[in-house]
Amino acid sequence: MTDYIKQNSTMLDFPSGNSWVILNPIEKRIKEKIEHVGVPLKDWDISINYGIKTGCNEAFIIDKEKRDELIAKDKKSAEIIRPILRGRDISRYQINFADLYLINTHNGIQSKNIPPVDIKEYLAVKEHLDRYWDKIESRDDQGVTPYNLRSCAYMDDFSKQKIIWLELVDRPNFALDKSGFYLNNTSYFINGEYIFFLLAYLNSSVCDWQFGNICATSGAGTRRWIRQYIDQICVPIPDKKQDQEMEKIIDSINKANTSVTTKLMYEIDIQVFKLFDFSNIEIEYIQNKLNIEKMNKNNNLLI
């Protein structure tokens, strides 16, 4: 046993403050190449935030029928009703809007001198929320009044172009939102630079492999795509040309059928592999490992 360990052991470095994982020699080479070229997302010029915590979704998240009813009663209601996505409405490169809306009685943004919403100015909305008074009055997530949502310094960022994703999912599941959707608290989003390149990278096989060595799982086979792990993903900072090239591919993905989409996503994988100068053996290793993980998950679902 001692001779075997001497012949097959590998020295590993575990920088203080970072998570660590035991890797075989080829995995160690892949990891080193990624970390040599990539920059942790915590050092990018981006912001990462989670969705809205209402404390009472049944009161503050409404369907289209209720939205139309409130606006019919008082046109002013439209000023504070915004479309919202749940985590389940987000898939890789796609958004499936379920016609749900947030009553955005926000708590103001102090840094921008924006005051909290005064519910007295929106009587139809107040009448609706009053039906849930016992629940909204006793909740922890509230603002200056039970009618107001909790304070959220980045409330304006929801209206900006952003990358969005579901927190609990087994594979990269990132999409681009150009429509200013709000999100519930099962989702996260990124605002900032090189958004198209970053979206393509986050959905790539390399990111899939890398994240598997970083994150914790939910205990039910899904990964937790939360900020503390997303921050550790190493991504090469692109130039504008690379960002524009990825934008074209992503635009084609959004317009293509399933078979073409698969080819386009593989094209992204090829471009990402080139960023790290992976050998054919390293590329094959990444692909095989992901395929095995996918097959194992499918088998578990059949049991």
C-alpha positions in Angstrom: 0.0 0.0 0.0 2.8 2.4 0.9 4.6 1.8 -2.5 1.3 2.4 -4.4 0.7 5.7 -2.6 4.2 6.9 -3.4 3.8 6.0 -7.1 0.2 7.4 -7.5 -0.1 10.3 -5.1 -0.5 13.9 -6.3 0.3 17.1 -4.4 -2.6 19.5 -4.1 -2.8 23.1 -3.0 -5.8 24.4 -1.1 -5.7 28.2 -0.9 -7.0 29.4 2.4 -10.5 30.7 2.4 -11.6 28.7 -0.6 -13.5 25.5 -0.9 -11.5 22.5 -1.8 -12.1 19.1 -3.5 -9.9 16.1 -4.0 -9.1 15.7 -7.8 -7.4 13.1 -9.9 -4.4 14.3 -12.0 -6.5 15.2 -15.2 -9.1 17.0 -13.1 -6.3 18.9 -11.4 -4.9 20.0 -14.8 -8.3 21.2 -15.9 -8.9 23.1 -12.7 -5.5 24.8 -12.9 -6.1 25.9 -16.6 -9.5 27.3 -15.7 -8.0 29.2 -12.7 -5.0 30.4 -14.7 -7.1 32.0 -17.4 -10.3 32.8 -15.6 -11.2 35.5 -13.1 -13.6 34.7 -10.2 -17.0 36.3 -10.7 -16.6 38.1 -7.3 -13.9 40.2 -9.0 -15.9 41.0 -12.1 -17.7 44.3 -12.5 -21.1 42.8 -12.0 -23.8 42.6 -9.3 -25.4 39.4 -8.1 -28.8 39.5 -6.3 -31.8 37.4 -5.4 -35.4 37.9 -6.1 -38.2 39.6 -4.1 -39.2 38.2 -0.7 -42.8 39.3 -0.2 -43.5 37.3 3.0 -47.0 36.6 1.6 -47.0 35.6 -2.1 -50.7 34.9 -2.1 -51.3 38.6 -1.4 -48.6 40.2 -3.5 -48.3 37.9 -6.5 -51.4 37.9 -8.6 -52.6 36.4 -11.9 -53.6 38.3 -15.0 -57.3 38.2 -14.2 -56.7 39.9 -10.8 -54.3 42.4 -12.4 -56.9 43.4 -15.0 -59.5 43.6 -12.3 -57.5 46.0 -10.2 -56.6 48.2 -13.2 -60.2 48.3 -14.3 -61.2 49.6 -10.8 -58.4 52.1 -10.8 -56.0 52.8 -13.7 -53.4 54.0 -11.3 -52.9 50.4 -10.1 -50.9 49.8 -13.3 -48.1 52.0 -11.9 -47.2 49.4 -9.2 -48.1 46.1 -10.9 -45.1 44.4 -12.6 -44.7 41.0 -14.4 -42.8 38.5 -12.3 -41.1 35.2 -12.9 -40.8 32.2 -10.6 -37.8 30.0 -10.6 -39.7 27.3 -12.5 -40.4 29.8 -15.3 -36.7 29.9 -16.2 -34.9 27.3 -18.3 -31.7 27.3 -20.3 -31.8 30.3 -22.6 -35.6 30.5 -22.3 -38.3 32.3 -20.2 -41.8 30.9 -19.9 -43.9 33.7 -18.5 -46.9 32.4 -16.6 -48.8 35.7 -16.6 -48.1 36.4 -12.9 -47.6 39.9 -11.5 -46.0 41.5 -8.5 -47.8 44.2 -6.5 -44.7 46.3 -6.1 -45.5 48.4 -3.1 -41.8 48.9 -2.6 -40.3 50.4 0.5 -38.5 53.2 -1.4 -34.8 53.5 -2.1 -33.2 55.8 0.5 -29.9 56.3 -1.5 -31.9 57.7 -4.4 -34.4 59.7 -2.3 -37.3 57.5 -3.6 -40.0 57.3 -0.9 -42.0 54.2 -0.1 -45.2 53.5 -2.0 -48.2 55.2 -0.2 -51.0 52.6 -0.4 -53.6 55.4 0.1 -52.8 56.4 -3.5 -53.8 53.0 -4.8 -57.2 52.2 -3.3 -58.0 49.2 -5.5 -54.7 47.6 -4.5 -55.3 48.5 -0.9 -58.7 46.8 -1.0 -57.1 43.7 -2.4 -54.4 43.6 0.2 -56.8 44.2 3.0 -58.3 40.8 2.4 -55.0 39.4 3.5 -54.5 41.8 6.4 -53.9 39.2 9.1 -51.2 37.6 7.0 -49.4 40.7 5.7 -49.6 42.4 9.1 -47.8 39.6 11.0 -45.1 38.8 8.4 -41.4 39.5 9.0 -40.7 40.7 5.4 -42.4 44.1 5.4 -41.6 47.7 5.1 -42.7 50.9 6.8 -46.3 49.5 6.8 -47.7 46.0 6.3 -48.7 47.1 2.8 -45.0 47.7 1.8 -42.5 45.1 0.7 -39.2 44.9 2.6 -36.5 47.3 1.7 -34.5 46.4 -1.4 -31.6 48.7 -2.4 -31.4 47.1 -5.9 -35.1 47.3 -6.8 -34.3 49.4 -9.9 -31.9 46.7 -11.2 -34.9 44.4 -12.0 -35.8 46.6 -14.9 -32.3 46.3 -16.5 -31.1 43.7 -18.9 -29.9 40.8 -16.8 -29.0 37.1 -16.6 -31.5 35.1 -14.5 -31.6 31.6 -13.1 -33.3 29.2 -10.7 -31.6 28.5 -7.4 -32.1 24.8 -7.2 -31.4 22.9 -10.4 -29.0 20.1 -11.4 -27.5 21.7 -14.5 -26.8 25.3 -15.7 -30.1 26.9 -16.3 -29.4 30.6 -17.2 -31.5 32.8 -19.4 -31.4 36.4 -20.6 -34.1 38.8 -19.5 -34.5 41.9 -21.7 -38.0 42.7 -20.6 -37.5 43.9 -17.0 -39.2 41.0 -15.2 -39.2 41.0 -11.5 -38.2 37.7 -9.8 -39.4 35.8 -6.7 -37.0 34.6 -4.1 -36.3 31.2 -5.7 -34.3 33.0 -8.4 -31.1 35.1 -8.8 -29.9 37.6 -11.3 -26.8 39.3 -12.6 -26.4 42.8 -14.0 -23.2 44.2 -15.4 -20.7 44.0 -18.2 -20.2 41.4 -21.0 -23.6 39.9 -20.3 -23.9 37.8 -23.4 -20.4 36.2 -23.1 -21.1 35.5 -19.4 -24.5 34.0 -20.2 -23.0 31.6 -22.8 -20.2 30.7 -20.4 -22.5 30.0 -17.5 -24.5 27.6 -19.7 -21.4 25.8 -21.0 -20.1 22.4 -20.2 -17.0 23.9 -18.6 -19.0 25.9 -16.1 -21.1 22.8 -15.5 -18.0 20.7 -14.7 -16.4 23.6 -12.7 -19.5 24.3 -10.6 -19.8 20.6 -9.7 -16.5 21.0 -7.9 -17.5 24.1 -6.0 -21.1 23.9 -4.9 -23.1 22.1 -2.2 -26.1 20.0 -3.2 -29.7 20.3 -1.8 -29.7 16.7 -0.7 -32.2 15.9 -3.4 -29.7 15.7 -6.3 -29.9 19.3 -7.3 -27.2 21.9 -6.9 -27.6 25.2 -5.0 -26.8 28.0 -7.5 -26.5 30.7 -4.9 -24.2 33.7 -4.7 -21.5 32.2 -2.4 -20.8 29.5 -5.1 -21.5 31.6 -8.2 -18.8 34.1 -6.9 -16.2 31.4 -7.1 -16.8 30.5 -10.8 -13.7 31.5 -12.8 -14.5 33.1 -16.2 -12.1 34.7 -18.6 -12.8 38.4 -19.1 -13.7 38.8 -22.8 -13.3 41.7 -25.2 -16.2 43.4 -26.9 -15.8 41.3 -30.0 -16.2 38.1 -28.1 -19.2 39.4 -26.3 -20.8 40.4 -29.6 -20.0 37.0 -31.1 -21.8 35.3 -28.2 -24.7 37.6 -28.6 -25.2 36.5 -32.2 -25.1 32.8 -31.2 -27.6 33.4 -28.3 -29.9 35.3 -30.6 -29.8 32.3 -33.0 -30.5 29.9 -30.1 -33.6 31.9 -29.1 -34.9 31.6 -32.7 -33.9 28.1 -33.5 -35.7 24.7 -33.2 -34.4 22.0 -30.8 -32.0 20.3 -33.1 -30.4 23.5 -34.2 -30.2 24.8 -30.6 -28.2 21.7 -29.6 -25.7 22.4 -32.3 -25.4 26.1 -31.3 -24.9 25.2 -27.7 -22.1 22.8 -28.7 -20.6 25.6 -30.8 -20.4 27.6 -27.6 -18.8 24.7 -25.8 -16.1 24.5 -28.5 -15.3 28.2 -28.2 -15.1 27.9 -24.4 -12.8 24.9 -24.6 -10.5 27.0 -26.8 -10.3 29.7 -24.1 -8.4 27.3 -21.9 -6.4 25.5 -24.5 -7.8 22.2 -23.3 -6.3 19.0 -24.9 -8.6 16.6 -26.6 -8.2 14.2 -23.7 -9.3 16.9 -21.2 -12.3 17.9 -23.4 -13.3 14.2 -23.6 -12.9 13.8 -19.9 -15.2 16.8 -19.1 -17.9 15.6 -21.6 -17.8 12.0 -20.4 -18.1 13.0 -16.7 -21.1 15.2 -17.4 -22.7 12.5 -19.5 -22.2 9.9 -16.7 -23.7 12.3 -14.2 -26.7 12.9 -16.5 -27.2 9.2 -17.0 -27.0 8.5 -13.3 -29.6 11.1 -12.6 -31.9 9.8 -15.2 -31.5 6.3 -13.8 -32.3 7.5 -10.3 -35.5 9.1 -11.6 -36.6 5.8 -13.0 -36.1 4.0 -9.6 
